[in-house]
Amino acid sequence: MNILDKIVAQKKIEIEQAKKTISINQLEQTEFFKRSTFSITSKIVQENATGIIAEFKRKSPSKGIINDTSKVLDVVKQYENAGVSACSILTDELFFGGNKQDIISVRNEITVPILRKDFMIDEYQFIEAKAIGADVVLLIASILTPKQVKDFTALARSLQLEVLLELHDETELNHVCNDVHMVGINNRNLKTFEVDIEQSIRMAEKLGNDFLKVAESGISSVETLKHFKNNGFQGFLIGENFMKTENPGLACQQFIEQL
């Protein structure tokens, strides 16, 4: 069983526990469930937009502890001030050190879209995402069938949530449906954790120009970002590069200044 299988198995347990704790009806009564969401695609395609989706992440299965001292509110406010197009916040607790409260606590403090970064495998999680104040959800092709992607995308749209569909290799191209808002290509193989930038560019070419393309993982320099941009990418998910520093917000600001 690889790490992805372990995460999904644990996620199923957590979802069943969450359903017993807070019902869908209760989630639908929350303040954030009724709010109008922010559009990440609109932000990314704006003139002079950086396209950067800056991530708040405490740890990962491959790297262990990345940053367990920075406060989520401090970091995302600095990200916003630096000029990011959106923020990504991990809500998986066991493997990534995140939690749903991280999004709830900052939702009214920033005006950029928030991507709920998690392993979405159940309809309940989409209702939950809207209820905690997310604007965008991540769908990971490698843990879903093409039908699940289509159904979950329709559900997300009904909740005014945008969808970032994440691909890892060419075998997952059949998961792409016309309703997704963005297609992300993860340069890091989730099973081996190796990074291959050129593989992502080859996949992007096969996608054509019908989708807003997001490069994910392994972006540690302005040169790499520009390389992706020159190859048709408009969004850039960057987490570890900022979070591994003592001051992620400052690191993000300096990165954007170099652009």
N, C-alpha and C positions, 0 to 999 in steps of 0.2 A: 504493500500500500504506500503510494507516494504522498508527499505532503498535501497535495491538493485533495486527494481522496480523504485524508484525515480531517482536513478542514471542513469538507462537505458533510462528513459523518457527524462531526461535532455540531455543525450548524443545524442539522435536522433536530438534534436533541434540544438545542437552545430555542428553536422556533416553537417546538411543542410546549416548552416551559413558558415562553412568552405568551402564547395563546391562552394559557391557563391563568396568567397574571393579569393581562389587559386584553379585553375583548375588542374585536373590530369596531363594534358600536362605540366603545369608549374612546378608541383612537379617533373616530370620526367626530367626536365632540370637542377635540382639543383646539386650542387657539390657532395653531399653525396649519391645521388641516383645512381651515377656511381661507387661508391667505392666498393671494395670487402669486404664483411663482415667478422667479426671474429666469429669463432665457439665456442659457449659456451660448447657444449658437449665435444669437444676435450680438452678444458681447464679443465673441471671437472674430466675427466678420466685420466689426466696426473698423473704420479707417484708423490707422495707427495703433490698432490693438496689438498687444504683445502676444496674445494667443496662449499665454502661459496659464496652466492650471496648477497652482502651487499646492503641495500636499502637506498636511500635518500628520505625521506618523511617528509613533514612539518606538516601535520595534518591528522586526519581521522575522519569519522563520529562518531565512538565510543569513541575516546579519546579526540577529540577536538585538540587544538594546542599541538603538540609534540615538535617541534623545529622550530621557525621562525626566528632564528638569524644566524644559521650556513649557510655558502655559499656553493652552490653545488660543485663548482670547488675544493674548499679546502677539502671538505669531500671526494669526489670520488678519488682525488689524494692520500689522506691518506689511503683510502681503498685499492687502488692499491698497494701502498708501503707496506701495512700490509700483503699482500699476498692473497687477495680474488681471487676467480676464475672469478667473474663477478660483475657488478654493476647493480642494478635495480633502475630506476628513474621513479617516478610517473609523468604522464603528465595530469592527471585530475585536473582541476583548482578549480572548485566550492567546491568539497567535500574533496579533498586531498591537495589543495594548490600548485599543480604542474603546469607545463606548458611545451610546446614543446621546448621552448628556453633553458630549463635546459639541454636537451640532446644536442642540437645544440652547446651550449657554451662550452661543455666539450669534444665533440667527438674527436677533434684533440689533446687533452691534455692527454688522457689516451689510453692505448693499450689493456685493457681488454674488453671483450664483454659487451654491454649495453642492458639490457632488458627494452623495453618500457612497463611500467606497466600502463595499462588503461583498459577500458571496450570496447573491440573490437567487433563491431556488424555490420560493414559495410566495403565493399571492399576498399573504399576510405582511411580508416584508415591504411591499410596495405601499400598502396603506400606512404602515409604520413610518416609512420614509417621508411621506407627505405630512404625517402627524408630528414629526420631530423637526420639520422645517427645511428638508432637502428640496432642491430644485431639479436635480439630475440623479439618475441611478446608473450603476454599472451592471451590465450583463456580460458574463464571461462565457464565451462560446464553448469552451472546453468542458464546462460542467452542465451544459444545457443542450437540448435537441433543437433543431431548426424550428420545430413547431412551438416549443417553449419560448424561444426568442420572439417569435411572431405574436404569441398570445400575451406574453409579459409586456411587450412593447405596446400593444393595444391597451392593456390595463394601465400602463404608465401614462399614456396619452390621455386616457379618460380622467386621470388624476392631475393633469397639467404638469406632469413630470417629463423631462426630456430623457433620452436614452443614449448612453455611450456603450456601444457593443464592442467588446474587446476580443481581438483575434490574436492567435499566437503562431499559427502556421497555415499554409495554403489549403490544408484539408478542411479548414473551418470556413472557407469563403462561402460555402453553401448556407451558412447561418445568416448571411446578410439578407435582410428584407428591406423593401423600399420605405417602410415606416420608421426605421431607426433614424435618429437625428444625426448621430456621428458614429464613425467607425474608428476605433482605436486599434493600433497595432503595437502589441507589447514586444519590445526588443528582447525582453528577458523570457527565456523558456521557463515556465512555472514548474516544470519537472526537474530540470537540471540547473536552473538559475543562471545559465550562460547567456551573454548578451551578444546579439548579432544585428547590427544596424542595417547592413546591406540587405539582409533577409527582409526587413520591414519595408525597405524601399522597393524591392521586387514585388512584394505583395501589394503595395499601394498602387503600382502600375496596373495590376490586374483588376483593381477595384474601379478604375476609371475615375471620372470627375463628378459622379452623381452624389457623392457623400462628402461631408466635411471630415477630413482625416486628422486623427490625433496620434502623435508619436508618444509612446509610453515607455518609461524606464531607460536607464543608461544615458540620460542627457546630463552631462557634467560640464559642458563647455558651450560658450556662445557659438563656436565654430560648428559644433555638432547640431545645434538648433538651426543654424542657417543652412546647413547641409540638408536637413529635413525640409526646411521651408522651400528650398530650391527644387525639391522633389515632390512638391504638391501638398505638403502637410501645412495645416493652418493652426492646429492646436498642439500643445506640448505639455504633457503631464510630468512635472518635476517634483520629486519629494525628497529622496535621500540626499541629493546634492546640497539642499538647503538645510535639512533637518540634522545632518551630521555635524553641523557647526554649532558653536556656543550661542550664536544669535541668528536663527534661521531667517528672520525678517530682514536683517541687515544684509545677509548673504544674498537674499532674493533681490534687494534693492541694488546692490552692486552688480549683480548679474544683468539686471534690466538696464542699468546705466551703460553697460558695455555694449548692449544692443544698439 
